Amino acid sequence: MFVPATDAAADSQKSLLDAVVICAMDSEAAPFLAMSTLDPKPDPLKPDFKNGKAEGWVIRIGEHQLLVVKSGIGISNASAAATWAINLTAAPLLFSAGSAGGLAASVNVGEVIVSSASRYSQVDATAFGYEKGQLPGEPVSFDSPAELVKLATENGGIAGQIISADRFVMSDTVDRFRTDFPEALAVDMETAGLAQVASHFNTPFMSVRGISDLCGPAADQDHHREVDEVAASAAKVVMAVIDGHKAAQN
């Protein structure tokens, strides 16, 4: 069974936990809890750990042991939860999983977008020579490891840039975001913060998001799907990546 990491046990802890998965909402964490092969299954109302707003469940899915964390919505909540979880577990991988809005015109509802790169969308320090979305002292974008992205695309994910905002991108603002970030496929409210935290701890990170709605749908496009449905698709991709990554390490 999982035991929180201590300085003395950090090395052994890395071998006990395969990944931390951060989800913003109950409906995004639910697919992982449902896939658990523990008996009994984890109770969504009884987390194993609490830290501030964050709640965490230690689960086993087949041969993989994970800490699934419900962080709450938003960059600050997600970043705080990730900092706590990484320090608690010394986990070898960090994932963001759940739903997102489709930003690029080519993206369809129901697709799973995986972050080849993550960027902030509302940061603006361009007056000081930084690029749009770049925090001073940080890179322009936070890139996901190529091997994780490859595993995700081999299992149904579509690789591309994910941007994060503290607002919902609607049809009246979508053109500005598309102009400022022409490579972005999807937008959410957590990924960039998680990617930044992961980079500070040298923890490999990737965001995996099912598209639940479109920021600027055309008249003939399906522009909504339930979060729990697309989050389940994202969870399957996450588990396929964890499985492939662990196999490559052995």
C-alpha positions in Angstrom: 0.0 0.0 0.0 1.1 3.5 -0.7 2.9 5.4 2.1 3.6 9.2 1.8 7.2 9.9 0.8 9.7 11.1 3.3 13.2 12.4 2.6 14.6 9.0 3.7 12.0 7.0 1.7 11.9 9.1 -1.5 13.8 6.6 -3.6 11.7 3.6 -2.6 8.5 5.7 -2.9 9.2 6.3 -6.6 8.9 2.6 -7.2 5.5 2.3 -5.4 3.6 5.0 -7.3 3.4 5.2 -11.1 1.8 8.6 -11.5 -0.2 11.4 -10.0 -3.3 12.4 -12.0 -4.8 15.9 -11.3 -8.5 16.4 -12.1 -10.4 19.6 -11.5 -13.8 18.2 -10.9 -15.6 15.1 -9.5 -16.8 14.2 -13.0 -13.2 14.2 -14.2 -11.8 12.1 -11.4 -14.7 9.6 -11.5 -13.5 7.5 -14.5 -10.3 6.7 -12.7 -12.1 5.7 -9.5 -14.5 3.6 -11.5 -11.6 1.8 -13.3 -9.9 0.9 -9.9 -9.4 -2.8 -9.4 -9.3 -2.5 -5.7 -12.0 -4.3 -3.7 -13.8 -2.4 -2.5 -13.6 0.4 -5.0 -12.6 3.9 -3.7 -15.5 5.9 -2.3 -15.7 9.3 -4.1 -17.0 10.8 -0.8 -14.2 9.5 1.3 -10.8 10.6 0.0 -7.6 9.0 1.4 -5.9 12.4 1.7 -7.0 16.0 2.1 -4.8 19.1 1.8 -6.6 22.4 1.7 -9.2 22.1 -1.2 -7.4 19.1 -2.7 -8.6 15.6 -2.1 -6.7 12.5 -3.1 -7.4 8.8 -3.6 -4.8 6.1 -3.9 -6.0 3.6 -6.5 -4.8 0.5 -8.3 -5.7 -0.1 -11.9 -4.3 -3.5 -12.9 -0.6 -3.4 -12.0 -0.5 0.4 -11.8 -0.8 2.4 -8.6 -1.9 6.1 -8.9 -2.7 9.0 -6.7 -5.8 10.7 -8.2 -6.3 14.2 -7.0 -9.4 16.4 -7.3 -7.9 19.9 -7.2 -10.8 22.3 -7.8 -11.2 24.4 -10.9 -8.6 27.0 -11.9 -4.8 27.6 -12.2 -4.2 28.3 -8.5 -6.1 25.3 -7.2 -4.4 23.0 -9.7 -1.0 24.4 -9.0 -1.4 24.1 -5.2 -2.6 20.5 -5.5 0.2 19.5 -7.8 2.9 21.0 -5.5 1.4 19.1 -2.6 1.1 15.8 -4.5 4.6 15.9 -6.0 6.1 16.6 -2.6 3.9 13.9 -1.0 4.7 11.1 -3.4 7.9 11.8 -5.4 5.8 10.5 -8.3 7.7 9.8 -11.6 4.9 11.2 -13.8 2.2 14.0 -13.5 -0.9 14.1 -15.7 -3.7 16.6 -16.0 -6.9 14.8 -17.1 -10.5 15.7 -17.8 -12.2 18.0 -20.3 -11.4 21.1 -22.3 -12.9 23.5 -24.9 -11.9 23.0 -28.5 -10.2 26.2 -29.7 -8.9 25.4 -33.2 -11.5 25.3 -36.0 -10.2 21.8 -36.8 -11.0 20.3 -33.4 -14.2 18.3 -32.9 -16.2 17.4 -29.8 -15.3 14.1 -28.4 -11.7 14.1 -29.5 -8.9 13.7 -27.0 -6.2 16.4 -27.1 -2.8 15.8 -25.5 -0.4 18.6 -24.7 2.7 18.7 -26.8 3.1 22.1 -25.2 1.3 24.1 -22.6 1.0 27.9 -22.4 -0.7 30.7 -20.4 -3.2 32.6 -22.6 -3.8 35.8 -20.5 -0.3 36.6 -19.3 1.0 39.8 -21.0 4.5 41.0 -20.3 5.1 42.0 -23.9 6.0 45.6 -22.8 9.1 44.1 -21.3 10.1 42.0 -24.3 8.4 38.8 -23.5 6.1 36.8 -25.8 2.4 36.8 -25.3 1.6 34.2 -22.6 5.1 34.1 -21.2 5.7 34.7 -17.5 9.0 36.6 -16.8 11.6 34.1 -15.8 9.7 31.2 -17.4 9.9 29.7 -20.9 7.5 30.7 -23.6 5.9 27.2 -23.4 6.2 24.1 -21.2 6.8 21.2 -23.5 5.7 17.6 -22.7 8.2 14.7 -23.1 8.1 13.4 -26.7 7.9 9.8 -25.5 4.7 10.5 -23.6 3.2 12.4 -26.5 4.0 9.5 -28.8 2.4 7.0 -26.6 -0.7 9.2 -26.3 -1.1 9.6 -30.1 -0.6 5.9 -30.6 -3.6 5.4 -28.4 -6.1 7.9 -29.9 -4.8 11.3 -28.6 -4.3 14.3 -30.9 -1.1 16.2 -30.0 -1.0 19.9 -29.9 -0.7 23.0 -27.8 -3.1 23.5 -24.9 -3.6 27.0 -23.4 -5.0 27.9 -20.1 -7.2 30.9 -19.2 -9.0 32.2 -16.1 -12.1 32.7 -18.1 -14.2 30.7 -20.5 -13.5 31.4 -24.1 -16.7 32.1 -25.8 -17.7 32.9 -29.4 -17.2 36.6 -28.8 -13.5 36.2 -27.8 -12.5 33.0 -29.7 -11.0 34.9 -32.7 -8.6 36.9 -30.4 -7.3 33.7 -28.7 -6.9 32.0 -32.1 -4.9 35.0 -33.4 -2.7 35.2 -30.4 -2.1 31.4 -30.2 -2.6 30.0 -33.7 -1.1 26.6 -32.7 -3.4 26.0 -29.8 -6.0 23.2 -30.2 -7.7 23.5 -26.8 -8.2 25.7 -23.9 -8.8 24.9 -20.2 -8.3 26.5 -16.8 -5.5 24.3 -15.3 -3.0 22.9 -17.7 -0.4 25.7 -17.9 -0.2 26.0 -14.1 0.4 22.3 -13.7 3.0 22.3 -16.5 4.9 25.1 -14.7 4.9 23.3 -11.4 6.0 20.1 -13.0 8.9 21.9 -14.7 10.1 23.3 -11.4 10.2 19.8 -9.9 11.6 18.2 -13.0 8.6 15.9 -13.2 7.5 14.7 -16.7 4.0 16.2 -17.4 1.3 15.9 -20.0 -2.3 17.1 -20.1 -4.9 14.8 -21.6 -8.3 16.5 -22.3 -11.5 15.3 -23.9 -13.2 18.0 -25.9 -16.6 18.7 -24.3 -17.5 21.8 -26.2 -16.3 24.1 -28.9 -15.3 27.7 -28.3 -16.5 28.9 -31.7 -18.7 26.1 -33.3 -19.9 26.3 -36.9 -23.6 26.0 -37.4 -23.4 22.3 -38.5 -21.1 21.2 -35.7 -21.9 19.2 -32.6 -20.8 21.6 -29.9 -21.4 19.9 -26.6 -20.9 16.5 -25.0 -21.2 15.6 -21.3 -18.0 16.1 -19.2 -18.1 12.6 -17.8 -18.2 11.1 -21.3 -15.2 12.9 -22.6 -13.3 12.6 -19.3 -13.7 8.8 -19.6 -12.1 8.9 -23.0 -9.2 11.0 -21.6 -8.7 8.6 -18.7 -8.3 5.7 -21.1 -5.6 7.5 -23.0 -3.8 8.4 -19.7 -3.8 4.7 -18.6 -2.5 3.6 -22.0 0.4 6.1 -21.7 1.2 4.9 -18.1 1.1 1.3 -19.3 3.4 2.0 -22.2 5.8 4.2 -20.2 6.1 1.5 -17.5 6.7 -1.2 -20.0 9.5 0.9 -21.6 11.2 1.3 -18.2 11.3 -2.5 -17.6 
